[in-house]
Amino acid sequence: MTAFYRRTRFLAAVLTGVLVLQLLPCAGFAQDERNAVLNVRYEVVGELVYVYYDLKGPVNRPQTVTVTLFRESTPLFVYRPVNLTGDFGSLVFPGEKRRVVWDFTKEFPEGLIGSDYYFVVEASIIEPESSSTWLWIGGGAAVVGGVVAWLLLGGKESTPPPPVTGFPNPPGRP
């Protein structure tokens, strides 16, 4: 086996190992990072609605939190409040007693009729920036390149072809 052949196989093995290590988190071997919104409750004080909730999840991972208003008697009533302040939107870190304040009179100056409204608070973990995409592309290209090199250069050692004889000389220049 030539040194180049051994190096090519070694490189292909290393690159395959790198790819496998990148796939492990996708295969479910990463730490459990579940998030949950618990204990959603609200109270109306004057012209403001205070929505409280507990946000569970990895402490060092921010989450995106959305607040939606529903009505039990009207299933098609779905409203996303706009005039919100507090712990909503992106970059909400997990913790207890999170609070969102909604000035509903700016959106419903006449108020809301009925008493069967409820809020749904949802959260999703913010995924890291897509720099990992370039790792996947680069790692995949390296692995494919290593496999192609291994297939093209691997196998039995070959001797260079014998020189061609009997081929005519090029014509002379004018």
CORQUINOR-V420103 format. One line per field, one symbol per residue. phi: phi as a letter, one per 20 degrees, with the letter a starting at -180 (. if undefined). psi: psi as a letter, one per 40 degrees, with the letter a starting at -180 (. if undefined). A space follows every 10 residues. Layout:
BEGIN
phi = ???
psi = ???
END
This chain:
BEGIN
phi = .fffffffff ffffffffff ffegffenef ffcfcbdclf bbbdcmeddd ddadddqffe dfcedcccdc cffcgefcce gdedcoebne mdegrelfcc ddefffdcge ndeocdebdd dcccfffggf ffgfffffff ffffffffff ffefnffdef ffffdnefff ffff
psi = hidddddddd dddddddddd ddedddeeei ihfiiihifh iiihhbeihh hiihhiahde hiihhihhhi hdegdehhhh idgiiagiai fhiiiifihh hhgddddgde ahhiefiiih hiihhhiiif dddddddddd dddddddddd ddeaaihiii iiihiehiii iii.
END
